[in-house]
Amino acid sequence: MANTKNAVAPVDEMLPAGKLFLYGLQHVLAMYAGAVAVPLIIAGAAGLTQAQTAYLINADLFTCGIATLLQTLGIWKIGIKIPVIQGVTFAAVTPMILMAQSGGMDLIFGSVIVAGLFTFLLAPFFSKMIRFFPPIVTGSIITIIGVSLLPVGVNWAAGGVGNKQYGSLTFIAVAVVVLITILMVNKFFKGFIAHIGVLIGLIVGLIIAIPLGIVNFSGVASAPWLGIDMPFHFGYPTFDLGAIISMILVMLVVMVESTGDFLAIGEMVDKKIGEKELTAGLRADGLATTLGGIFNAFPYTAFAQNVGLIGLTGVKSRFVVAVSGAILVVMGLFPKLATIIASLPNAVLGGAGIAMFGIVAASGIKTLAKVDYEKNVNNIFIVAISIGIGLIPVVAPDFFKMFPNWSQTILHSGITLGSITAILLNAFFNGGKGAGDLDDLKDSAGIQG
């Protein structure tokens, strides 16, 4: 607690229980749709059953809560102690899809555990090397993430790959309704309601899809009311060098994303974020990611939706978001709720997916718009080549099929290829000089999650 003689710093203020709960719940609602999107994507790629998908969602919510508590409350030199809510990063989706399809869930969890430990150990050194990750690099990477994920949303809207009714007008109509609902909410509402536009769209889509007969609630009745997230539920982890390298590259991007959010939140809550605080926050990301691999979940980062929510509400207390973490832990213990969420048809998810993934790409473009292309014409090559190479696996999935098997996990991940290309090209053209500082990262905050 940062007490002074006469007052408590806003970030350390303890609010009444009722307000803590309501404000905390508001943060959960703002990030909920994004929190469950990744486990739904991975479950589909791995071919999991409805019950397994529900378990994966519960495990993710549970670990989201633990990760958020780590950041907000802190343990030893772990946790930045500001109101930052944690969620699964979309940066890891593409490589995890490939791992799920080639080696199953145990391959994902093995790479996540090692990448988390790598992040934890690298945190104090990474805090000193941030100048090599300017907005031109992070903007290129985030754009690639969004564009790479768009095909997933489009296929969902058509009913899902492999569906015999793929492209049915019913599926597409439901997806359109969801997308229009999200747009209408953002057009006519502000603040809290606008922040949960995606969740509202999913609810409206579900209500419409039920009478159309495309929702399967068969597993809800048999799902237990209470479930405990057990370590290695899907089997003991498998450790593959290619998969580990791919996930470590993702975590390098995550560290940049989290840093931008940490700095932005620090300004909002009037707390100075220096090298020591950054290290503590990045260590928490690493520890949470390792716990994610153990408890059947994924890599974690700061959720950008909630950065905007802090600025909107003016509520600066970290204990508000600590309550959000507690709520997420409790939600992760109720499989019936997760089974209902897992019952959402692909068409409903498709409408939201197009919006969410498109916004990720647009956020990357927004960051790239701040880059100076006039004084440094080479910047255009960094963006063009990194995006072009990053999209090779999307536009030509068989492009690298003749390469060695050990390299396939890396080469089939657009985010991995794009990240490597952007970092190397920026180092080649800019050499780290003027490549970005903490103020640049503040500008890039709000694009993660």
C-alpha positions in Angstrom: 0.0 0.0 0.0 1.4 3.4 -1.1 0.1 5.3 1.9 1.2 8.9 2.5 0.8 10.8 5.8 -2.6 12.2 4.9 -4.0 10.0 2.1 -3.8 6.8 0.1 -2.6 6.9 -3.5 -5.6 6.5 -5.9 -4.2 3.2 -7.3 -4.1 1.7 -3.7 -7.5 3.0 -2.6 -9.8 0.5 -1.0 -13.4 1.1 -2.1 -16.6 -0.1 -0.4 -17.4 -3.8 -1.1 -20.5 -3.0 -3.2 -18.6 -0.6 -5.5 -15.6 -3.0 -5.7 -17.9 -5.8 -6.9 -19.9 -3.7 -9.4 -16.8 -2.0 -10.9 -15.0 -5.4 -10.9 -17.9 -7.1 -12.7 -17.9 -4.3 -15.3 -14.3 -5.1 -16.1 -15.1 -8.8 -16.5 -18.0 -8.0 -18.9 -15.8 -5.7 -20.9 -13.2 -8.5 -21.5 -15.4 -11.6 -21.3 -16.0 -12.2 -25.1 -12.4 -11.8 -25.8 -11.4 -14.1 -23.0 -13.5 -17.0 -24.2 -12.7 -16.5 -27.9 -9.3 -18.1 -27.9 -10.3 -21.4 -26.2 -13.2 -21.6 -28.6 -10.8 -21.2 -31.6 -8.3 -23.7 -30.2 -11.0 -26.2 -29.3 -12.3 -26.1 -32.8 -8.9 -26.6 -34.3 -8.1 -29.5 -32.0 -11.5 -31.2 -32.7 -12.5 -31.2 -29.0 -15.9 -32.4 -27.9 -18.4 -30.0 -26.4 -17.5 -31.2 -22.9 -13.8 -30.8 -23.5 -14.4 -27.3 -25.0 -16.4 -26.4 -21.8 -13.5 -27.6 -19.7 -11.0 -25.6 -21.7 -13.1 -22.4 -21.3 -13.4 -23.0 -17.6 -9.6 -23.6 -17.3 -9.0 -20.4 -19.2 -11.3 -18.3 -17.0 -9.8 -19.7 -13.9 -6.3 -19.0 -15.0 -7.3 -15.5 -16.3 -8.4 -14.8 -12.7 -5.1 -16.1 -11.2 -3.1 -14.0 -13.6 -5.1 -10.9 -12.8 -4.7 -11.4 -9.1 -0.9 -11.8 -9.6 -0.7 -8.5 -11.5 -2.9 -6.4 -9.2 -1.9 -7.7 -5.8 1.7 -8.8 -6.5 3.9 -11.4 -4.8 7.5 -10.6 -4.0 8.9 -9.0 -7.1 6.1 -10.3 -9.3 3.2 -8.2 -10.4 3.0 -4.5 -11.3 0.3 -3.6 -8.8 -1.9 -1.5 -11.1 -5.5 -2.1 -12.3 -4.5 -4.4 -15.2 -6.7 -7.4 -16.2 -5.1 -10.3 -17.9 -6.4 -12.4 -20.8 -5.2 -14.8 -23.4 -3.3 -13.0 -26.2 -4.5 -13.4 -29.8 -0.9 -13.3 -30.9 -0.6 -17.0 -29.9 -3.7 -18.1 -31.8 -2.2 -19.0 -35.2 0.8 -21.0 -33.9 -1.5 -22.8 -31.4 -3.9 -23.7 -34.1 -1.1 -25.3 -36.0 0.2 -27.1 -32.9 -3.3 -28.4 -32.1 -3.7 -29.8 -35.6 -0.3 -31.4 -35.7 0.4 -32.5 -32.2 -2.7 -32.0 -30.0 -3.2 -30.0 -26.9 -0.2 -31.5 -25.1 2.1 -29.9 -27.7 0.5 -26.5 -27.0 0.9 -26.8 -23.3 4.5 -27.9 -23.4 5.5 -24.8 -25.5 3.4 -22.5 -23.3 5.2 -23.7 -20.1 8.7 -23.2 -21.5 7.8 -19.9 -23.1 6.4 -18.7 -19.8 9.6 -19.6 -17.9 11.6 -17.9 -20.7 9.5 -14.7 -20.2 9.9 -14.8 -16.5 13.7 -15.0 -16.7 14.1 -12.5 -19.6 11.9 -9.8 -17.9 14.7 -7.8 -16.3 16.8 -7.8 -19.5 13.8 -7.1 -21.8 13.0 -4.0 -19.8 16.4 -2.6 -20.9 16.0 -3.7 -24.6 12.6 -2.1 -25.3 14.0 0.4 -27.8 14.4 -2.4 -30.4 10.5 -2.8 -30.5 9.2 0.5 -31.8 5.6 1.1 -33.1 6.7 0.2 -36.6 7.5 -3.4 -35.4 4.5 -3.8 -33.1 2.1 -2.2 -35.6 3.2 -4.6 -38.3 2.9 -7.6 -36.1 -0.6 -6.6 -34.8 -1.8 -6.0 -38.3 -0.6 -9.5 -39.4 -2.3 -11.0 -36.4 -5.6 -9.5 -37.3 -5.4 -10.3 -41.0 -4.3 -13.9 -40.3 -7.3 -14.4 -38.0 -9.9 -13.0 -40.4 -10.3 -16.3 -42.3 -11.2 -18.0 -39.1 -14.1 -15.5 -38.5 -15.2 -15.7 -42.2 -15.3 -19.6 -42.0 -17.3 -19.4 -38.8 -19.8 -17.1 -40.4 -20.4 -19.7 -43.1 -21.0 -22.4 -40.5 -17.5 -23.7 -39.9 -15.1 -25.7 -42.1 -16.3 -29.2 -42.6 -20.0 -28.3 -42.0 -22.2 -30.0 -44.7 -24.3 -26.8 -44.7 -21.2 -24.6 -45.2 -22.3 -21.3 -46.8 -26.0 -21.7 -45.8 -28.0 -18.5 -46.0 -29.2 -19.3 -42.4 -25.6 -19.3 -41.0 -24.6 -16.1 -42.9 -27.8 -14.3 -41.9 -27.2 -15.1 -38.2 -23.6 -13.8 -38.5 -24.8 -10.6 -40.2 -27.3 -10.0 -37.4 -24.6 -10.4 -34.8 -22.3 -8.0 -36.7 -25.0 -5.4 -37.2 -25.9 -5.7 -33.5 -22.3 -4.9 -32.5 -22.2 -2.0 -34.9 -25.6 -0.6 -33.7 -24.5 -0.8 -30.0 -21.3 1.1 -30.8 -23.3 3.6 -32.8 -26.0 4.4 -30.3 -24.4 3.7 -27.0 -21.3 5.0 -25.2 -19.2 3.9 -22.3 -19.9 0.7 -20.5 -22.6 -0.6 -23.0 -20.4 0.1 -25.9 -17.5 -1.8 -24.2 -19.6 -5.0 -24.1 -21.0 -4.6 -27.7 -19.4 -7.9 -28.7 -21.0 -9.7 -25.7 -24.4 -8.2 -26.5 -24.0 -9.3 -30.2 -23.3 -12.9 -29.1 -26.4 -12.9 -26.8 -28.6 -11.6 -29.6 -27.2 -14.1 -32.0 -27.8 -16.9 -29.6 -31.4 -15.9 -29.1 -32.0 -15.8 -32.8 -30.2 -19.1 -33.5 -32.2 -21.1 -30.9 -35.5 -21.2 -32.8 -33.6 -21.8 -36.1 -32.4 -25.1 -34.6 -28.7 -24.5 -34.9 -27.9 -24.5 -31.2 -27.0 -27.7 -29.3 -27.6 -27.5 -25.6 -27.5 -31.3 -25.1 -24.4 -31.1 -22.9 -25.7 -28.5 -20.5 -27.9 -30.8 -18.4 -25.2 -33.4 -17.9 -22.4 -30.8 -17.1 -21.6 -30.7 -13.4 -22.4 -27.5 -11.4 -18.9 -27.4 -9.9 -15.6 -28.4 -11.5 -12.0 -28.2 -10.4 -9.3 -27.3 -12.9 -6.8 -30.1 -12.5 -3.2 -29.8 -13.9 -2.5 -31.6 -17.2 -6.1 -32.6 -17.7 -5.5 -33.2 -21.4 -2.3 -35.2 -20.8 1.3 -34.5 -19.9 2.9 -31.8 -22.0 5.0 -32.6 -25.1 8.1 -30.5 -25.7 9.0 -29.8 -29.3 11.8 -27.3 -30.2 10.0 -25.8 -33.2 6.8 -25.3 -31.2 8.8 -23.8 -28.3 10.7 -21.3 -30.5 7.4 -20.3 -32.1 5.8 -19.6 -28.7 8.9 -17.8 -27.4 8.6 -15.4 -30.4 4.9 -14.9 -29.5 5.9 -14.0 -25.9 8.4 -11.5 -27.1 5.5 -9.7 -28.9 3.4 -10.1 -25.8 6.1 -8.4 -23.7 6.0 -5.4 -25.9 2.1 -5.4 -25.9 2.0 -5.6 -22.1 4.6 -2.9 -21.7 2.5 -0.5 -23.8 -0.6 -1.2 -21.6 1.4 -0.9 -18.4 2.7 2.5 -19.3 -0.7 3.8 -20.4 -2.4 2.6 -17.2 0.4 4.0 -15.1 -0.3 7.5 -16.5 -4.1 7.1 -16.0 -3.7 6.1 -12.3 -0.8 8.5 -11.6 1.8 5.9 -10.9 5.3 6.1 -12.3 6.2 3.0 -14.3 10.0 2.5 -14.4 12.3 -0.4 -15.2 11.6 -2.0 -11.8 7.8 -1.9 -12.3 8.1 -3.2 -15.9 10.2 -6.1 -14.8 7.7 -7.1 -12.1 4.8 -6.9 -14.6 6.5 -8.9 -17.2 7.5 -11.5 -14.6 3.8 -11.9 -13.8 3.1 -12.4 -17.5 5.7 -15.2 -17.6 4.5 -16.9 -14.4 0.9 -16.7 -15.4 1.8 -18.2 -18.8 3.6 -21.1 -17.2 0.7 -21.7 -14.9 -1.5 -21.5 -18.0 0.4 -24.4 -19.5 0.1 -26.4 -16.3 -3.6 -25.7 -15.8 -4.8 -26.3 -19.4 -4.7 -22.7 -20.6 -2.6 -20.3 -22.7 -0.2 -17.3 -22.8 -1.4 -14.2 -20.9 -1.1 -10.5 -21.5 -2.8 -7.2 -20.5 -6.3 -6.8 -22.0 -6.5 -3.5 -23.9 -10.3 -3.1 -23.7 -9.9 -2.6 -20.0 -7.2 0.1 -20.4 -9.9 2.3 -22.1 -12.4 1.4 -19.4 -10.1 2.8 -16.7 -9.9 6.1 -18.6 -13.7 6.1 -19.1 -14.7 5.5 -15.5 -11.9 7.3 -13.8 -11.8 4.4 -11.2 -8.1 4.0 -10.5 -8.0 1.4 -7.7 -6.1 -1.8 -8.4 -8.4 -3.6 -5.9 -11.3 -3.2 -8.3 -9.5 -5.3 -10.9 -8.3 -7.7 -8.2 -12.1 -8.3 -7.6 -12.4 -8.9 -11.3 -9.7 -11.6 -11.0 -11.7 -13.2 -8.1 -14.9 -13.2 -10.2 -13.1 -14.9 -13.1 -11.7 -17.6 -10.7 -15.3 -18.3 -9.4 -16.7 -18.3 -13.0 -14.0 -20.9 -13.9 -15.4 -23.3 -11.3 -18.9 -23.6 -12.9 -18.8 -26.0 -15.9 -22.6 -25.5 -16.7 -21.9 -21.8 -17.6 -18.9 -22.9 -19.8 -21.1 -25.5 -21.5 -23.7 -22.9 -22.4 -20.9 -20.7 -23.9 -19.5 -23.7 -25.8 -23.0 -24.2 -27.3 -22.7 -21.0 -29.3 -22.9 -22.0 -33.0 -20.1 -21.1 -35.4 -22.3 -18.6 -37.2 -22.9 -16.5 -34.1 -19.1 -16.5 -33.4 -18.5 -15.6 -37.0 -20.3 -12.3 -36.8 -18.3 -11.4 -33.7 -15.1 -12.8 -35.0 -15.1 -10.6 -38.1 -15.6 -7.6 -35.9 -13.0 -8.6 -33.3 -10.3 -9.7 -35.7 -10.9 -6.8 -38.1 -10.4 -4.4 -35.1 -7.1 -6.1 -34.3 -5.9 -5.5 -37.8 -7.2 -1.9 -37.8 -5.5 -1.3 -34.5 -2.2 -2.3 -36.1 -2.8 0.0 -39.0 -3.6 2.8 -36.5 -0.2 2.3 -34.9 1.5 2.2 -38.2 -0.1 5.5 -39.2 2.0 7.2 -36.5 5.2 6.1 -38.2 7.2 8.6 -40.1 7.6 7.5 -43.8 8.7 10.8 -45.2 12.0 11.3 -43.3 12.7 7.6 -43.3 11.6 6.0 -46.6 12.9 2.6 -45.5 10.1 2.3 -43.0 7.7 1.5 -45.9 9.9 -1.5 -46.7 9.8 -2.8 -43.1 6.0 -2.7 -43.1 5.5 -4.0 -46.6 7.9 -6.9 -46.5 7.0 -8.1 -42.9 3.3 -8.1 -43.7 3.9 -9.7 -47.1 6.0 -12.5 -45.6 3.7 -12.8 -42.6 0.7 -13.5 -44.9 2.4 -16.3 -46.9 0.9 -19.1 -44.7 -2.6 -17.5 -45.1 -2.7 -17.0 -48.9 -0.6 -20.1 -49.8 -0.8 -22.8 -47.0 1.4 -25.2 -49.1 4.2 -22.7 -49.8 6.6 -24.3 -47.3 5.5 -27.9 -47.6 8.9 -29.0 -49.0 10.8 -27.6 -46.0 11.9 -29.9 -43.2 9.3 -31.2 -40.7 11.0 -29.6 -37.8 10.5 -26.1 -39.3 6.8 -26.5 -40.2 5.4 -25.1 -36.9 7.4 -21.9 -37.4 7.0 -21.5 -41.1 3.2 -22.1 -41.0 2.7 -19.3 -38.5 2.3 -15.9 -40.1 2.7 -14.2 -36.8 6.1 -15.9 -36.3 7.4 -15.1 -39.8 6.1 -11.6 -39.6 7.6 -10.9 -36.2 11.1 -12.2 -37.2 11.0 -10.2 -40.5 9.8 -6.9 -38.8 12.4 -7.1 -36.0 15.3 -8.0 -38.4 14.4 -5.4 -41.0 14.0 -2.7 -38.4 17.4 -3.6 -36.9 18.9 -3.5 -40.5 17.4 -0.2 -41.6 17.2 1.7 -38.2 19.8 -0.1 -36.1 17.9 0.6 -32.9 18.6 4.3 -33.2 15.5 6.3 -32.8 13.6 3.0 -32.9 11.3 4.0 -30.1 11.2 4.8 -26.4 8.7 4.5 -23.6 6.6 7.4 -25.1 6.3 5.5 -28.4 5.0 2.5 -26.5 2.4 4.7 -24.7 1.1 5.6 -28.1 0.8 2.0 -29.1 -1.1 1.0 -26.0 -4.7 -0.1 -26.7 -3.9 -2.5 -29.5 -3.4 -5.6 -27.5 -5.5 -8.6 -26.3 
